[in-house]
Amino acid sequence: MIGSVQRAMRLLETVAVHEYGAPAKQLARETGLALPTAYHLLRTLVHEGYLRRDKGLFFLGEAAARLSSSGAQQKRRSTVADTLARWRDAIGAPVYYAVYREGEIDLVCVSDTPGNPAVEEWADFRQTGHAHALGQCLLSQLDEEGRRDHLDRHPVRPVTPYTVRDAQGLLRRLERTRRMEPVMERQEYALGTVCAAIPVTVGSTAAAVALSLPAHQADRLVPAALRLQAEVGRLLGSLTPSISI
């Protein structure tokens, strides 16, 4: 064990419980450190950004806050990944999770197995939202202005012979999509693959969960989508803090 590291961590933990800051003497007393040792470690932690000093009091610094936020984000990602894995195993198909963030489609997480591999991203997922179920589902949650803005930046173009042919055709399809119904596409993004996506809307965040199947299993698509929709509905409350990772 490295004693100086242990003592520095003890100081960080002690500062963290003092919302309004604490002086060096108090921190030394509470951690059981000699005052000169405490001063030396506190100055080092301030220099590195893990603490900040204001009017003789010590507070957590930006570096410590970054560690905290990074850990929280990792925990949220882990929650989503674990949930997708459960759905993947229950349905027997790859499961995908995406959000619409700052005007772009962001594929956050994919859960598959060697026996049920995910669809290969052979055409840029962000630019082909008109072709795949996840993209169509996310676009269906936007208002008309948001959809047109997206399509102005990422024009509709054929990806396969089954892809919607133009923006007007896509917009008409999206207008007919009911608010919380699954969105399905058959070989529009990848030949030999059918997909379904479930809308997940929490506050202002548009998100979607999807599954894919080989085209020869197309008869499974609707029941699998309904099963996924039921699973999403059952766990949405526990997933809400993780939606916008």
C-alpha positions as CSV (number, residue, x, y, z in Angstrom):
1,M,0.0,0.0,0.0
2,I,1.1,3.6,-0.7
3,G,0.5,5.5,2.5
4,S,0.5,9.0,0.9
5,V,-2.2,7.9,-1.6
6,Q,-4.3,6.5,1.2
7,R,-4.0,9.7,3.2
8,A,-4.9,11.8,0.2
9,M,-8.0,9.8,-0.5
10,R,-9.0,10.1,3.2
11,L,-8.7,13.8,2.9
12,L,-10.8,13.9,-0.3
13,E,-13.5,11.8,1.3
14,T,-13.5,14.1,4.4
15,V,-13.8,17.3,2.3
16,A,-16.7,15.7,0.3
17,V,-18.8,15.5,3.5
18,H,-18.4,19.2,4.2
19,E,-20.7,21.0,1.7
20,Y,-19.6,24.4,2.9
21,G,-15.9,23.7,3.1
22,A,-13.6,23.0,6.0
23,P,-10.2,24.4,7.2
24,A,-7.0,22.4,7.1
25,K,-6.9,22.1,10.9
26,Q,-10.4,20.5,11.0
27,L,-9.6,18.2,8.1
28,A,-6.3,17.1,9.8
29,R,-8.2,16.4,13.1
30,E,-11.0,14.4,11.4
31,T,-8.6,12.3,9.3
32,G,-6.1,11.8,12.1
33,L,-3.2,13.3,10.2
34,A,-0.5,15.5,11.5
35,L,-1.1,19.1,10.5
36,P,2.1,19.5,8.3
37,T,1.2,16.3,6.5
38,A,-2.4,17.5,5.9
39,Y,-1.2,20.9,4.6
40,H,1.2,19.2,2.2
41,L,-1.4,16.8,0.8
42,L,-4.0,19.6,0.6
43,R,-1.7,21.8,-1.4
44,T,-0.9,19.0,-3.8
45,L,-4.6,18.2,-4.2
46,V,-5.4,21.8,-4.9
47,H,-2.6,22.0,-7.5
48,E,-4.0,19.0,-9.3
49,G,-7.5,20.4,-9.3
50,Y,-9.1,17.8,-7.0
51,L,-9.6,20.4,-4.3
52,R,-10.0,24.2,-4.4
53,R,-9.3,26.6,-1.6
54,D,-11.4,29.7,-0.9
55,K,-10.9,32.0,2.1
56,G,-9.0,29.3,4.0
57,L,-11.6,26.6,3.4
58,F,-11.2,23.5,1.2
59,F,-13.8,22.3,-1.3
60,L,-13.9,19.5,-3.9
61,G,-12.5,20.8,-7.2
62,E,-13.4,20.3,-10.8
63,A,-11.2,17.2,-11.2
64,A,-13.1,15.5,-8.5
65,A,-16.4,16.5,-10.0
66,R,-15.3,15.0,-13.4
67,L,-14.5,11.7,-11.7
68,S,-17.9,11.7,-10.1
69,S,-19.8,12.5,-13.3
70,S,-17.8,10.0,-15.3
71,G,-18.6,7.3,-12.8
72,A,-22.3,8.2,-12.8
73,Q,-22.4,8.0,-16.6
74,Q,-20.6,4.7,-16.6
75,K,-23.2,3.3,-14.2
76,R,-26.0,4.5,-16.4
77,R,-24.4,2.9,-19.4
78,S,-24.0,-0.3,-17.5
79,T,-27.7,-0.2,-16.5
80,V,-28.7,0.1,-20.1
81,A,-26.4,-2.6,-21.3
82,D,-27.6,-5.0,-18.7
83,T,-31.2,-4.3,-19.6
84,L,-30.6,-4.8,-23.3
85,A,-28.9,-8.1,-22.6
86,R,-31.9,-9.3,-20.7
87,W,-34.2,-8.3,-23.6
88,R,-31.9,-9.9,-26.1
89,D,-32.0,-13.2,-24.3
90,A,-35.7,-13.1,-23.7
91,I,-36.6,-12.3,-27.3
92,G,-33.7,-14.2,-29.0
93,A,-32.7,-11.3,-31.2
94,P,-30.1,-8.4,-31.2
95,V,-31.4,-5.3,-29.4
96,Y,-30.3,-1.7,-30.0
97,Y,-30.7,1.5,-28.1
98,A,-30.4,5.0,-29.7
99,V,-31.2,8.6,-28.8
100,Y,-31.7,11.7,-30.9
101,R,-29.0,14.1,-29.5
102,E,-28.2,17.6,-30.8
103,G,-29.8,16.9,-34.2
104,E,-28.1,13.6,-34.8
105,I,-29.0,9.9,-34.3
106,D,-26.7,8.4,-31.7
107,L,-26.5,4.6,-31.5
108,V,-25.6,4.3,-27.8
109,C,-25.6,0.5,-27.2
110,V,-26.0,-2.8,-29.1
111,S,-26.5,-6.2,-27.4
112,D,-26.0,-9.3,-29.6
113,T,-24.6,-12.8,-29.5
114,P,-22.6,-14.9,-32.0
115,G,-25.7,-16.8,-32.7
116,N,-27.8,-13.7,-33.2
117,P,-25.4,-11.0,-34.5
118,A,-26.3,-7.4,-34.9
119,V,-26.8,-5.8,-38.3
120,E,-23.5,-4.6,-39.7
121,E,-23.4,-0.8,-40.0
122,W,-22.4,-0.9,-43.7
123,A,-23.9,2.6,-44.4
124,D,-23.4,5.4,-41.9
125,F,-26.1,5.1,-39.3
126,R,-26.4,8.8,-38.8
127,Q,-26.9,9.6,-42.4
128,T,-29.4,6.8,-43.2
129,G,-32.0,7.4,-40.5
130,H,-34.6,7.4,-43.2
131,A,-33.8,3.7,-44.0
132,H,-33.6,1.9,-40.6
133,A,-36.3,1.4,-38.0
134,L,-34.4,3.2,-35.2
135,G,-34.0,6.3,-37.3
136,Q,-37.6,6.3,-38.5
137,C,-38.7,5.8,-34.9
138,L,-36.6,8.7,-33.7
139,L,-37.7,11.0,-36.5
140,S,-41.4,10.1,-35.8
141,Q,-40.9,11.7,-32.3
142,L,-39.8,15.0,-33.7
143,D,-42.1,17.8,-34.8
144,E,-42.4,18.7,-38.5
145,E,-39.7,21.3,-38.3
146,G,-37.3,18.9,-36.7
147,R,-37.9,16.3,-39.3
148,R,-37.4,18.6,-42.2
149,D,-34.2,20.0,-40.6
150,H,-32.8,16.5,-40.2
151,L,-33.6,15.5,-43.8
152,D,-32.1,18.8,-45.1
153,R,-28.8,17.8,-43.5
154,H,-29.2,14.0,-44.3
155,P,-31.1,13.7,-47.6
156,V,-33.2,10.6,-48.4
157,R,-31.3,8.4,-50.8
158,P,-31.7,4.7,-51.8
159,V,-29.8,2.3,-49.5
160,T,-31.5,-0.9,-50.8
161,P,-34.2,-1.4,-53.5
162,Y,-36.7,-1.3,-50.6
163,T,-35.7,2.1,-49.2
164,V,-38.3,4.9,-49.2
165,R,-37.6,6.8,-52.4
166,D,-37.9,10.5,-51.4
167,A,-38.3,12.8,-48.4
168,Q,-42.0,13.4,-49.1
169,G,-42.7,9.7,-49.0
170,L,-40.9,9.4,-45.7
171,L,-42.7,12.4,-44.2
172,R,-46.1,11.0,-45.2
173,R,-45.1,7.7,-43.5
174,L,-44.0,9.4,-40.3
175,E,-47.2,11.5,-40.2
176,R,-49.2,8.2,-40.3
177,T,-47.2,6.7,-37.4
178,R,-49.1,6.6,-34.2
179,R,-47.4,8.1,-31.2
180,M,-46.3,5.0,-29.3
181,E,-46.7,2.2,-31.9
182,P,-43.7,0.2,-33.1
183,V,-42.0,1.2,-36.3
184,M,-41.1,-1.6,-38.7
185,E,-39.0,-1.8,-41.8
186,R,-38.2,-4.7,-44.0
187,Q,-34.9,-4.8,-45.8
188,E,-34.8,-1.0,-46.2
189,Y,-31.4,-0.6,-44.6
190,A,-29.9,-4.1,-45.1
191,L,-30.9,-6.8,-47.5
192,G,-31.9,-10.0,-45.7
193,T,-32.8,-8.1,-42.4
194,V,-36.1,-6.9,-41.0
195,C,-36.3,-4.5,-38.0
196,A,-38.7,-3.0,-35.5
197,A,-38.2,-0.1,-33.1
198,I,-40.1,1.0,-30.0
199,P,-40.3,4.7,-29.2
200,V,-39.1,5.7,-25.7
201,T,-39.9,9.3,-24.8
202,V,-38.9,10.8,-21.5
203,G,-39.3,14.6,-21.2
204,S,-37.8,16.2,-24.2
205,T,-35.5,13.3,-25.0
206,A,-36.4,11.2,-28.0
207,A,-35.1,7.6,-27.7
208,A,-35.8,4.2,-29.2
209,V,-35.1,0.5,-28.6
210,A,-35.0,-1.8,-31.6
211,L,-34.5,-5.4,-32.6
212,S,-33.5,-7.1,-35.9
213,L,-34.2,-10.5,-37.4
214,P,-33.1,-12.3,-40.5
215,A,-35.6,-11.8,-43.3
216,H,-36.5,-15.5,-43.3
217,Q,-37.8,-15.0,-39.7
218,A,-40.0,-12.1,-40.7
219,D,-43.1,-13.8,-39.3
220,R,-41.5,-13.3,-35.8
221,L,-41.1,-9.6,-36.2
222,V,-44.5,-8.4,-35.0
223,P,-44.7,-10.7,-32.0
224,A,-41.1,-9.9,-31.0
225,A,-41.8,-6.2,-31.3
226,L,-44.8,-6.5,-29.1
227,R,-42.8,-8.4,-26.6
228,L,-40.1,-5.8,-26.6
229,Q,-42.7,-3.0,-26.2
230,A,-44.1,-4.7,-23.2
231,E,-40.7,-5.1,-21.7
232,V,-39.8,-1.5,-22.3
233,G,-43.1,-0.4,-20.7
234,R,-42.5,-2.6,-17.6
235,L,-39.0,-1.2,-17.0
236,L,-39.2,2.4,-18.2
237,G,-39.5,3.8,-14.7
238,S,-36.2,2.3,-13.6
239,L,-34.5,3.2,-16.9
240,T,-35.6,6.9,-16.9
241,P,-32.4,8.2,-15.2
242,S,-30.3,6.4,-17.9
243,I,-32.3,7.4,-21.0
244,S,-30.1,10.4,-22.0
245,I,-26.6,8.9,-21.5
